[in-house]
Amino acid sequence: MSGAEINEMCRSAMVAHILNHHSDKPFYLHTSSGIIDATRRAGSSEWCTWNRFMTAKPGMILDSIFDCFLWGYWGNVERTVSVGAPSAEVKRAFDIMIEANEAAFDAIKPGVRMSEIDVLTKKILEKNGYEPSQFGSGMGRGIVSYEGGHRALPLDVRLYNDLEIEPGMAFSIEPMLGVFGLGAFRHCNTVIVTDTGCEVDSRVRRDMIVIEQ
């Protein structure tokens, strides 16, 4: 399938679901599926904008991003997908990235500082021989936004943010692992802090996703 076809299929499915279940609420959607490789690591890539007729092929790594603003609230989910069986190097990088995500979910609870979560994910990447990302491990969600390049948000999961986590907060967890010559790997989930931990606000599978040929 082409990038344009994939994005249209995903967008149409999201629109249909909202109209079927939340037709009385205003909404905004964003979908993209990007090829992630060593030369395209500067954030999310919408590959259909480079060439809408470019097609998914074995060996590609796709970063699929889905955002939904519904009734003023914002959540998203992102998954990195391997087209065809991944190499051993790619699978290892995938597994370590997922390990960092899962460790963050386990560590989030009231009283923990945002910076501690970012330190935790970076240490996992580092102990496995990877260079930690210069980016943070998440950002504020819920009723906040990041349009206009406003990155210094109170709920950002950053090394410099010592804000204590409290029940009711909503933010994303998305530590990214970039390996030069191999690709970039990132999953993203919105989490909602509870009295004892956090709820991952997505039912999408969190392990490695492989599209078989």
C-alpha positions as a LaTeX table, in Angstrom:
\begin{tabular}{lrrr}
\hline
Residue & $x$ (\AA) & $y$ (\AA) & $z$ (\AA) \\
\hline
Met1 & 0.00 & 0.00 & 0.00 \\
Ser2 & 1.07 & 3.58 & $-0.55$ \\
Gly3 & 1.55 & 6.12 & 2.21 \\
Ala4 & $-1.54$ & 8.00 & 1.07 \\
Glu5 & $-3.67$ & 4.84 & 1.17 \\
Ile6 & $-2.48$ & 3.86 & 4.64 \\
Asn7 & $-3.15$ & 7.30 & 6.09 \\
Glu8 & $-6.59$ & 7.58 & 4.48 \\
Met9 & $-7.59$ & 4.12 & 5.74 \\
Cys10 & $-6.55$ & 5.02 & 9.31 \\
Arg11 & $-8.17$ & 8.46 & 9.21 \\
Ser12 & $-11.45$ & 7.05 & 7.87 \\
Ala13 & $-11.56$ & 4.38 & 10.60 \\
Met14 & $-11.04$ & 7.02 & 13.31 \\
Val15 & $-13.69$ & 9.34 & 11.89 \\
Ala16 & $-16.20$ & 6.48 & 11.63 \\
His17 & $-15.61$ & 5.45 & 15.25 \\
Ile18 & $-16.05$ & 8.98 & 16.59 \\
Leu19 & $-19.22$ & 9.58 & 14.58 \\
Asn20 & $-20.64$ & 6.25 & 15.80 \\
His21 & $-19.79$ & 6.75 & 19.48 \\
His22 & $-19.27$ & 10.49 & 20.12 \\
Ser23 & $-21.29$ & 12.28 & 17.44 \\
Asp24 & $-22.26$ & 15.09 & 19.84 \\
Lys25 & $-18.65$ & 16.12 & 20.61 \\
Pro26 & $-16.25$ & 18.28 & 18.58 \\
Phe27 & $-13.08$ & 16.51 & 17.48 \\
Tyr28 & $-9.84$ & 16.84 & 15.56 \\
Leu29 & $-7.71$ & 13.98 & 14.24 \\
His30 & $-4.16$ & 13.55 & 13.04 \\
Thr31 & $-2.71$ & 10.40 & 11.49 \\
Ser32 & 0.64 & 9.71 & 9.88 \\
Ser33 & 2.81 & 6.74 & 9.00 \\
Gly34 & 6.48 & 7.55 & 8.59 \\
Ile35 & 9.52 & 5.67 & 7.41 \\
Ile36 & 12.13 & 5.84 & 10.14 \\
Asp37 & 15.74 & 5.30 & 9.13 \\
Ala38 & 19.20 & 6.68 & 9.83 \\
Thr39 & 18.74 & 9.68 & 7.52 \\
Arg40 & 15.29 & 10.64 & 8.79 \\
Arg41 & 15.56 & 10.81 & 12.55 \\
Ala42 & 14.53 & 14.39 & 13.27 \\
Gly43 & 11.20 & 13.62 & 14.88 \\
Ser44 & 8.10 & 12.17 & 13.29 \\
Ser45 & 8.10 & 11.72 & 9.54 \\
Glu46 & 5.01 & 11.76 & 7.37 \\
Trp47 & 6.36 & 9.76 & 4.48 \\
Cys48 & 3.34 & 10.27 & 2.23 \\
Thr49 & 4.23 & 13.98 & 2.11 \\
Trp50 & 7.63 & 13.11 & 0.62 \\
Asn51 & 6.06 & 10.86 & $-2.02$ \\
Arg52 & 2.40 & 9.96 & $-1.66$ \\
Phe53 & 2.91 & 7.02 & $-4.02$ \\
Met54 & 5.82 & 5.50 & $-2.06$ \\
Thr55 & 4.78 & 2.01 & $-0.95$ \\
Ala56 & 5.51 & $-0.05$ & 2.14 \\
Lys57 & 8.11 & $-2.73$ & 1.44 \\
Pro58 & 9.82 & $-5.52$ & 3.40 \\
Gly59 & 12.61 & $-4.23$ & 5.56 \\
Met60 & 11.00 & $-0.85$ & 6.23 \\
Ile61 & 10.31 & 0.47 & 9.71 \\
Leu62 & 7.12 & 2.51 & 9.96 \\
Asp63 & 6.31 & 4.95 & 12.75 \\
Ser64 & 2.52 & 5.22 & 12.98 \\
Ile65 & 1.15 & 8.20 & 14.89 \\
Phe66 & $-2.49$ & 8.68 & 15.85 \\
Asp67 & $-3.72$ & 11.78 & 17.69 \\
Cys68 & $-7.26$ & 12.59 & 18.73 \\
Phe69 & $-8.56$ & 15.80 & 20.26 \\
Leu70 & $-12.05$ & 14.99 & 21.54 \\
Trp71 & $-14.19$ & 17.45 & 23.52 \\
Gly72 & $-11.08$ & 19.46 & 24.36 \\
Tyr73 & $-9.04$ & 16.50 & 25.61 \\
Trp74 & $-5.99$ & 15.19 & 23.83 \\
Gly75 & $-4.53$ & 11.72 & 23.75 \\
Asn76 & $-2.43$ & 9.79 & 21.29 \\
Val77 & $-0.84$ & 6.45 & 20.59 \\
Glu78 & 2.24 & 5.72 & 18.47 \\
Arg79 & 3.70 & 2.40 & 17.40 \\
Thr80 & 6.82 & 1.49 & 15.45 \\
Val81 & 6.06 & $-1.33$ & 13.03 \\
Ser82 & 8.44 & $-3.65$ & 11.21 \\
Val83 & 7.40 & $-4.58$ & 7.68 \\
Gly84 & 8.54 & $-8.18$ & 7.37 \\
Ala85 & 10.71 & $-10.12$ & 9.81 \\
Pro86 & 13.21 & $-7.77$ & 11.48 \\
Ser87 & 16.92 & $-8.40$ & 11.72 \\
Ala88 & 18.43 & $-9.43$ & 15.06 \\
Glu89 & 19.82 & $-5.89$ & 15.52 \\
Val90 & 16.45 & $-4.29$ & 14.86 \\
Lys91 & 14.63 & $-6.71$ & 17.17 \\
Arg92 & 17.09 & $-6.05$ & 19.99 \\
Ala93 & 16.68 & $-2.27$ & 19.64 \\
Phe94 & 12.90 & $-2.73$ & 19.59 \\
Asp95 & 12.95 & $-4.85$ & 22.74 \\
Ile96 & 15.11 & $-2.38$ & 24.67 \\
Met97 & 12.88 & 0.53 & 23.66 \\
Ile98 & 9.84 & $-1.40$ & 24.88 \\
Glu99 & 11.66 & $-2.27$ & 28.12 \\
Ala100 & 12.23 & 1.43 & 28.76 \\
Asn101 & 8.54 & 2.14 & 28.20 \\
Glu102 & 7.35 & $-0.61$ & 30.51 \\
Ala103 & 9.78 & 0.44 & 33.24 \\
Ala104 & 8.37 & 3.96 & 33.10 \\
Phe105 & 4.80 & 2.67 & 33.50 \\
Asp106 & 5.84 & 0.67 & 36.56 \\
Ala107 & 7.64 & 3.65 & 38.13 \\
Ile108 & 4.92 & 6.27 & 37.70 \\
Lys109 & 3.05 & 7.02 & 40.93 \\
Pro110 & 2.21 & 10.05 & 43.08 \\
Gly111 & 5.26 & 11.65 & 44.67 \\
Val112 & 7.75 & 10.58 & 41.97 \\
Arg113 & 9.31 & 13.46 & 40.04 \\
Met114 & 9.01 & 13.81 & 36.28 \\
Ser115 & 12.79 & 13.97 & 35.99 \\
Glu116 & 13.11 & 10.57 & 37.70 \\
Ile117 & 11.07 & 8.93 & 34.94 \\
Asp118 & 13.25 & 10.48 & 32.24 \\
Val119 & 16.42 & 9.38 & 34.05 \\
Leu120 & 15.05 & 5.84 & 34.36 \\
Thr121 & 14.34 & 5.38 & 30.65 \\
Lys122 & 17.69 & 6.85 & 29.61 \\
Lys123 & 19.57 & 4.57 & 32.02 \\
Ile124 & 17.93 & 1.51 & 30.48 \\
Leu125 & 19.04 & 2.55 & 27.00 \\
Glu126 & 22.51 & 3.36 & 28.24 \\
Lys127 & 23.07 & 0.14 & 30.19 \\
Asn128 & 22.29 & $-1.80$ & 27.01 \\
Gly129 & 24.94 & 0.04 & 25.04 \\
Tyr130 & 22.77 & 2.61 & 23.32 \\
Glu131 & 23.19 & 6.36 & 23.37 \\
Pro132 & 20.28 & 7.98 & 25.25 \\
Ser133 & 18.09 & 10.28 & 23.20 \\
Gln134 & 18.53 & 14.02 & 23.61 \\
Phe135 & 14.74 & 14.25 & 23.72 \\
Gly136 & 12.63 & 13.80 & 26.82 \\
Ser137 & 10.58 & 10.70 & 27.55 \\
Gly138 & 7.12 & 12.24 & 27.32 \\
Met139 & 4.96 & 15.34 & 27.39 \\
Gly140 & 1.76 & 16.72 & 28.83 \\
Arg141 & $-1.52$ & 15.50 & 27.37 \\
Gly142 & $-5.10$ & 15.92 & 28.53 \\
Ile143 & $-6.31$ & 19.52 & 28.05 \\
Val144 & $-2.87$ & 20.88 & 27.19 \\
Ser145 & $-1.27$ & 21.26 & 23.79 \\
Tyr146 & 2.13 & 21.93 & 22.28 \\
Glu147 & 1.33 & 24.04 & 19.24 \\
Gly148 & 3.66 & 26.95 & 18.58 \\
Gly149 & 6.76 & 25.13 & 19.80 \\
His150 & 5.89 & 25.53 & 23.47 \\
Arg151 & 8.01 & 22.67 & 24.78 \\
Ala152 & 8.58 & 23.82 & 28.37 \\
Leu153 & 5.26 & 22.52 & 29.64 \\
Pro154 & 4.77 & 21.63 & 33.33 \\
Leu155 & 3.91 & 18.02 & 32.52 \\
Asp156 & 6.86 & 17.35 & 30.22 \\
Val157 & 8.93 & 14.32 & 31.21 \\
Arg158 & 12.34 & 15.99 & 31.10 \\
Leu159 & 15.59 & 15.87 & 33.04 \\
Tyr160 & 15.08 & 19.46 & 34.18 \\
Asn161 & 11.48 & 18.99 & 35.38 \\
Asp162 & 11.31 & 18.17 & 39.11 \\
Leu163 & 7.55 & 18.49 & 39.31 \\
Glu164 & 6.05 & 15.82 & 41.56 \\
Ile165 & 3.53 & 13.52 & 39.91 \\
Glu166 & $-0.02$ & 13.74 & 41.29 \\
Pro167 & $-3.23$ & 11.74 & 40.77 \\
Gly168 & $-5.22$ & 12.90 & 37.76 \\
Met169 & $-2.25$ & 14.05 & 35.70 \\
Ala170 & $-2.19$ & 12.94 & 32.06 \\
Phe171 & 0.99 & 12.77 & 30.03 \\
Ser172 & 2.66 & 10.58 & 27.45 \\
Ile173 & 5.50 & 8.11 & 27.81 \\
Glu174 & 7.58 & 7.86 & 24.63 \\
Pro175 & 11.33 & 7.37 & 25.10 \\
Met176 & 12.93 & 7.17 & 21.66 \\
Leu177 & 15.88 & 4.99 & 20.75 \\
Gly178 & 17.79 & 6.08 & 17.65 \\
Val179 & 20.57 & 3.87 & 16.29 \\
Phe180 & 22.63 & 5.35 & 13.48 \\
Gly181 & 22.58 & 3.15 & 10.41 \\
Leu182 & 19.70 & 1.10 & 11.80 \\
Gly183 & 16.74 & 3.38 & 12.49 \\
Ala184 & 14.73 & 5.02 & 15.24 \\
Phe185 & 12.26 & 3.25 & 17.49 \\
Arg186 & 9.49 & 4.76 & 19.62 \\
His187 & 6.20 & 3.74 & 21.16 \\
Cys188 & 3.93 & 6.34 & 22.75 \\
Asn189 & 1.05 & 5.95 & 25.18 \\
Thr190 & $-0.95$ & 8.45 & 27.19 \\
Val191 & $-1.01$ & 7.59 & 30.89 \\
Ile192 & $-3.39$ & 8.81 & 33.58 \\
Val193 & $-2.00$ & 8.90 & 37.12 \\
Thr194 & $-4.04$ & 7.11 & 39.79 \\
Asp195 & $-3.69$ & 7.08 & 43.58 \\
Thr196 & $-1.29$ & 4.14 & 43.44 \\
Gly197 & 0.27 & 4.16 & 39.97 \\
Cys198 & $-0.97$ & 4.89 & 36.48 \\
Glu199 & $-3.41$ & 3.65 & 33.87 \\
Val200 & $-2.17$ & 3.23 & 30.30 \\
Asp201 & $-4.98$ & 4.80 & 28.27 \\
Ser202 & $-4.63$ & 2.54 & 25.23 \\
Arg203 & $-5.57$ & $-1.04$ & 24.46 \\
Val204 & $-3.19$ & $-1.30$ & 21.50 \\
Arg205 & $-0.65$ & $-4.11$ & 21.95 \\
Arg206 & 2.65 & $-2.88$ & 23.39 \\
Asp207 & 5.02 & $-5.57$ & 22.17 \\
Met208 & 6.83 & $-5.62$ & 18.83 \\
Ile209 & 4.45 & $-5.37$ & 15.86 \\
Val210 & 5.51 & $-7.21$ & 12.69 \\
Ile211 & 3.59 & $-7.05$ & 9.43 \\
Glu212 & 4.14 & $-10.42$ & 7.77 \\
Gln213 & 4.85 & $-10.57$ & 4.06 \\
\hline
\end{tabular}
